[in-house]
């Protein structure tokens, strides 16, 4: 679980991108759920989560895993299936707003539900 994170977007419609720490995979695929607890900002803001993965011996930021992204622009939960994964996994969070003032979002990533390919 990636719990209770508060992230601000940049002023004047900018985007903020953050990475979580690397963690070992626990299966070939995962179901990920983002829970947006609270936000400030009107129309035009969103939070997007992209899974990245790599093998332990690889350097660099890794590559985006297949399964697209999970995103929200309101409170509540959204779930997305991701995979297959290499040995290490992490999240890339992107928070953006189109307002003149900075928007913020309080969110958490629920514990991944891992499963293997049949």
Backbone torsions as a table, in degrees:
resi	resn	phi	psi	omega
1	UNK	NA	140.5	176.9
2	UNK	-114.5	97.6	-161.9
3	UNK	-101.0	141.2	166.7
4	UNK	47.3	64.9	177.9
5	UNK	-104.2	134.3	177.7
6	UNK	-112.4	120.5	-176.9
7	UNK	-129.0	135.6	176.4
8	UNK	-101.0	144.2	169.5
9	UNK	-82.3	168.4	177.2
10	UNK	-73.8	157.8	175.2
11	UNK	-65.5	152.4	175.3
12	UNK	58.4	41.7	172.2
13	UNK	82.3	19.8	179.9
14	UNK	-78.8	174.0	-179.0
15	UNK	-122.8	139.6	175.3
16	UNK	-114.1	131.3	177.2
17	UNK	-120.6	131.9	-179.7
18	UNK	-133.0	150.7	175.9
19	UNK	-114.3	143.8	172.2
20	UNK	-83.6	168.5	173.1
21	UNK	-66.9	157.9	174.8
22	UNK	-71.1	146.2	173.5
23	UNK	-142.1	153.0	-177.9
24	UNK	-73.5	144.2	176.7
25	UNK	-71.9	157.3	179.8
26	UNK	-124.7	12.8	178.6
27	UNK	179.7	176.1	179.9
28	UNK	-72.3	-37.4	-176.0
29	UNK	-129.9	164.0	178.7
30	UNK	-146.4	151.0	170.1
31	UNK	-106.7	120.3	-176.6
32	UNK	-109.5	140.5	178.6
33	UNK	-128.4	125.2	172.2
34	UNK	-99.6	138.2	179.0
35	UNK	-121.6	107.6	176.7
36	UNK	-86.0	114.5	-175.6
37	UNK	-84.1	-45.2	-177.5
38	UNK	-157.8	156.2	176.8
39	UNK	-153.0	161.1	171.3
40	UNK	-129.2	130.7	-176.6
41	UNK	139.4	146.3	-179.9
42	UNK	-96.9	-149.3	-175.6
43	UNK	-55.0	143.8	173.7
44	UNK	104.3	-4.9	178.4
45	UNK	-97.3	159.2	172.5
46	UNK	-162.5	160.7	169.4
47	UNK	-121.4	136.9	-177.7
48	UNK	-130.2	138.9	179.5
49	UNK	-123.4	127.1	179.3
50	UNK	-120.4	129.2	176.2
51	UNK	-82.2	135.7	174.4
52	UNK	-117.0	150.6	-179.5
53	UNK	-148.4	159.4	176.6
54	UNK	-164.6	166.3	172.7
55	UNK	-83.7	156.9	-175.1
56	UNK	-58.9	-34.4	-177.3
57	UNK	-82.8	-8.3	-180.0
58	UNK	-79.4	143.9	174.7
59	UNK	-99.2	171.5	175.5
60	UNK	92.7	-170.2	-174.3
61	UNK	-82.5	-8.1	-176.0
62	UNK	83.7	-174.7	179.4
63	UNK	-125.0	155.1	178.9
64	UNK	-65.8	133.6	178.2
65	UNK	-79.3	155.9	179.1
66	UNK	-72.0	157.9	-178.3
67	UNK	114.1	3.4	174.6
68	UNK	69.5	-152.5	-175.5
69	UNK	-118.5	169.9	169.5
70	UNK	-121.5	132.9	-178.4
71	UNK	-144.3	158.2	178.0
72	UNK	-146.1	151.8	173.3
73	UNK	-133.1	15.8	174.9
74	UNK	-143.8	172.2	174.2
75	UNK	-70.5	157.8	179.9
76	UNK	121.2	-169.7	-175.1
77	UNK	-119.0	147.8	172.8
78	UNK	-136.5	137.1	-179.3
79	UNK	-119.4	141.9	-179.9
80	UNK	-140.4	143.1	175.5
81	UNK	-93.7	132.6	-177.3
82	UNK	-126.7	154.5	172.0
83	UNK	134.2	178.5	0.7
84	UNK	-74.6	156.1	-175.7
85	UNK	-108.2	152.3	168.3
86	UNK	-82.6	-161.0	-171.8
87	UNK	-69.9	-37.8	-176.4
88	UNK	-118.2	145.1	-176.2
89	UNK	-134.1	148.2	170.5
90	UNK	-154.8	165.7	179.5
91	UNK	-100.4	146.4	166.2
92	UNK	-114.4	120.4	179.6
93	UNK	-102.1	135.8	176.4
94	UNK	-127.9	122.0	176.2
95	UNK	-116.8	128.0	-177.4
96	UNK	-138.6	152.1	176.3
97	UNK	-145.7	151.4	179.9
98	UNK	-107.8	5.0	-179.0
99	UNK	-77.5	160.7	174.9
100	UNK	-68.5	-32.9	176.6
101	UNK	-95.4	158.0	179.6
102	UNK	-70.0	138.8	172.8
103	UNK	-96.8	156.5	174.3
104	UNK	-134.8	159.6	179.2
105	UNK	-141.5	136.5	173.8
106	UNK	-107.8	119.0	-173.7
107	UNK	-143.4	170.1	171.3
108	UNK	-146.2	151.9	172.5
109	UNK	-102.1	121.0	178.7
110	UNK	-71.1	162.6	-179.7
111	UNK	-57.2	131.9	179.2
112	UNK	-64.3	142.3	173.5
113	UNK	-101.3	108.1	-175.4
114	UNK	-91.6	147.5	172.8
115	UNK	-154.4	157.1	-177.5
116	UNK	-100.0	158.0	175.6
117	UNK	-67.1	145.8	-178.6
118	UNK	-78.2	NA	NA
